[in-house]
């Protein structure tokens, strides 16, 4: 079954320097029917003006994945990690036993990103942070694995690790292309750009830029691009 979550239905946060859309309850947006999706707790679709960002703040026992769409985000934390994640790159922070970090848009253009929080499976682990580019890895008209908590993937240096049995895929599809994708668990899809149709054995949904979709009760979907598009698949318990 597929449940369509339209961009117009998302929660909103407007702070001048920050414009956010919330797929689930977050900050001042509270919807008792949108508290998460299995172990997936947060998806924020953010636009951050140049020169602004989030001052130092703590996290604990959460897997936090940042998918940068345009611009760049500068990260610094109390574990000594420091770096810049640019468009086409993904960063993972396992907050573990506790970490304090700050993130800013120190570039010259607006920063757009998805921030994804997944509940951890291993509590109080040593905090860690890592970032990797995926533009060189991605192949046209396929979905590439970005993030995984599975033991089978942990030795692949081109896959970022988390402490949860989940996987995140991304890909760019050309108009007219149709692909199949296997699912291990229920999944949440994000339409980062363009339009595409999701089909399963029970239903069909059209997603446009900014939309999301919950996919449950099936282990395979087909995705058909109605335009050139970019999407993410978050496969999580």
N, C-alpha and C positions, 0 to 999 in steps of 0.2 A: 504494500500500500504506500502511496505517496501523498504527503500533506504539503500543499503549497503555502509558503510563507512569503507574501508579497512585500516588496520594499516599503510600500505605503503603510503597511501594518506594523512596521518595526517601531520600537521605542525610540525616543529622540532625546538628545542632549545638546544644547546650544550654549556655548560659553564665549563667543566672539572669536577667540583663537583656536577653538576646538569645536568641530561639528561631528556628532556621533550618531550612529544608528545602532540600536541594541536588538539582537535577535532573541536575547533572553533578559530577564530582570537583572538590572545592574544600576548601581548608584541611585539616583532619584527616580528611576523608572522601575515600577513594581507591577507585575502582572502575575497573579497566582497560577495562571494557566501556562506561563512561559518561564519556568524556573530552571530549565535545562533540558537535556535530551540524553538520558542515560548518564554516562560519566562526563559528557560534554556539558560544561557549566556556563561558559561565556563565549559569545562571538560578537565583537564590536567592530563596526565598520567606521573607521575614523578618518577625518581630514584635519591635519594640524598645520597651522600657518607657519611660515618660515620664522625662525627666531624664538619659537615657543616650544613648550613640552611639559613633561611631568617631573616635578621636583622629587627628591629622594623620598621613597616610601617603601614599606616592607611587604613581603609575601612569605608564605609558608605552606609547604605541602601541596603544591599545585604545579602542574606542567603548563607553562605559558609559552605559546608559539606565536611569533609575529611574522606575518607574511606581507612584505613590502611591495606595493603595487607601483607607486611613483615616489620620487624623492629619495630621502635617506633618513635613517634614525640613528642617533648616536647614543650608545649605552655605556654606563659606568656603574659599578656596584662595589659593595664593601668587601667582596672577595678578591678584589684586584683585577677583575675583568674589565676591559675597556675596548670598544670597537665601534665600527660604523657598518650598518647593514643597509644596502642599497636596493633599489628596485630590481626585481629578479632574484632576490636573495631572501632567505628565511633564517630567523634566529630562534633558538630554543633556550629557555631558562627553566631549569628544574629547581624550584624554590627550596625543596627539601626542608631541612631543619630551621631554615630562616635566612633570608637574604634581603638586603636593602639596596635598591637601585634607582637610578634616574634615567630618563630618556628624553631627548630633545631633537627637534628638527633644526639642525645647525646649517642646513643647506639654504639655497636661494629660492626654492620653489615649494609649493605645498606638498606635504607628506601625506600619502594615502596608504592605509594599511588595514589588514584584518588582524585583530588580536584575539587569539583563541586560547581558552583555558580548559584543560582537561584534568579531572580529579586524578591524583596520583594513586598508584597501587602500592608504593613503597613509602612509608611515612618516615620522616626525619632522616632522609638520606643526605649525604654531603651535597650542598648546593653546587650547581654547575651552570655554565653558559657557553653557547657555541653558535656560530653563524657560518653558513655555507651558501655559495651561489648555486643556482640550479639551471640557469639559462643555458649553460654549456651541456648539461646532462639531458635536458628535455628534447624529445624527438617530436617532430610534427605529427599531429593527429594521433597521439597516444597519451596516456596518463602516466606520469612518472612519480615514483615513491619518494617523498620528501622526508617524512618523519615516521619513526616506528618504535614501538616498545617490545617487539618480538625478538626472541633470542636469535632466530634465524637471520635477522638483519643487522645485528649489533656489530659485526665485523666489517660491514660495508662503510668505508670512510666517506661515501657520498650520501649517506643517510643519517639524519640527526636522530639521536636516541632520546626517548622519554621513558619514565617509569610507569607505563600503562600499556595494556595489550590493545593498542590502537595503531592505526596507520592513517597518514594524510597524503593524498595524491593531488597532483595538479597537472594541467595540460592546456594546450591551445589547439583548437580544432578549426579547420577550414570549412567554410560554408559548404553544406551538402554531405559532409563526412558523417558516417554513423559507426559507432564503436560499441562493443559490449564490455562490461566491467563486472568482475566478481566481487561479492561482498562477504566479509567474514562475520560482521555484526550488522546492526542497524547503522545507517549512515545519514549524514547531513551534507547536502550539496549547496555550494555557493556559486552564484553566477557573477563572476568578477567583471566580465565584459560580454557584450553580445547577447544572442538569444539561442536557446537550444531546447529540445524536447527530451524529457526523461520518460521512458517506458519500462514497465515491469509486467508481470503476468496478470496484474489486477487493474492497473490504471495508467494514465498518461497525463503529464503536466508540462506546460510551456513555461520556462523560466526566462526572465529578462534581467538585464544588468541590475544588480543589487538584491535580487530575490534570493530566497533560500528554499530548501525542501527537505522534509524528513522522510526517509525511506525505511520502512519496516516490513517484516514478515516475508521478505524475499532474499535470495542469495545472488541475484544477477539483475542488472539493469542494462538497457541500451540507451545511448545518448546520441541524438541527432542534431547537428549544428544547423541552425536556420540562417546564421550569419557567422563570420569569423568570431570566435568566442574564446574566453578563458574561464576555467572553472576549477573548483576545489572539491574533493570528496574526502570527508572526515568520517572514517570507518571506526567506530568505537563501541565498546560494550554499553 
